């Protein structure tokens, strides 16, 4: 298997989900809220917009 099949363990973007499932963004999120579709997964937390201070790499922002 080349890793691009439906059973591969990789994350896909919303546009790809919409193409594969055949539903629009609103319907996907409605099904998520009803517990009938898997919720999106954030791979890493994003810093607050406008955050000032030291980054994890020690750089000043």
Secondary structure, 3 states (H helix, E strand, C coil): CCCCCCCCCCCCCHHHHHHHHCCCHHHHHHHHHCCCCCCCCCCCCCCCCCCCCECCCCCEC
